[in-house]
Amino acid sequence: MQLRSISNKKKPSQLTQTTQLLEKETKHMEEQLQQLKQIMQQEKFKRESEKPTGQNGTRWKAAKVDKGLRNYTQNLLQKKNSFEKKSIPAVVRPTSAKLQPLEKSIKTPAIDKDIEIFFTQVGLLQYKEKFQNYTIPSLKNVTVQQLRDMGILPGHQIKIMRALKEIPENIQQMQEDSFCQSRVSVSVSGVQCNQAKLACWLCYKIFDETEINCNGRNFCSQQCLIQFNQEYMIKCSKCNKKFYKNDGCVVYDNYYLQMQMTQ
């Protein structure tokens, strides 16, 4: 028994090796801890050096001791707003007298005089506002599709296109031959009376007295009336009743006396 207990005890050389190993590990841990402290110290110094400082070299404080942070920020915002109000100059609005010349300069585009005469002669003066920017030369280039886009009735489209084909080349001649129901002053036994000038619906010839009147249309001769009926008289696709193209409506190249008949 004594021999066995002695053999279980460690030898002095083994104890020395174990002690040295523990000392080495302890020293290594202390070195790592020291390095970590140095790194943390460097980062702390770096953060402090990056903080803004005042004019006297002291760092700015977030708030005063006697005031909370919330009140301090509200005070800063109030000072900022008051400074901006002082720096922005007052806006001086122009008086009505200054605005008056501007209002006079802004006007609706004037309608060409020749355009107004043309639509008066054709009897479609209600469409003159749609041709504010047109002149007689540009009006001659208008297509049926453009008239349709302007919302002009199909019968009136035909009337305008036909009048454009026969429009006089000399604008001054058209002004002189204007039949916009202008009144001619005639002196009869000292009394002033007005006589309306009329125009033929086919050849646009001007005359003072109605020679032939058919359905509210004036013609200078029987020949013009017959030719006008041949060109513009058509049967309704629904009731076969004859009528003038300008008085009805057209849907997919079919003419109807009334819009209700298209349904």
Buried (B, 14 or more C-beta within 10 A) or exposed (E): EEEEEEEEEEEEEEEEEEEEEEEEEEEEEEEEEEEEEEEEEEEEEEEEEEEEEEEEEEEEEEEEEEEEEEEEEEEEEEEEEEEEEEEEEEEEEEEEEEEEEEEEEEEEEEBBEBBBBBBBBBBBEEBBEBBEEBEBEEBEEBEEEEBEEEEBBBBBBBBBEBBBEEBBEEBEEBEEBBBBEEEEEEEEEEEEEEEEBBBBBBBBBBBEEEBBEEEEBBBBBEEBBEBBBEEBEBEBBBEEEEBBBBBBBBEEEEBBBEEEBBE
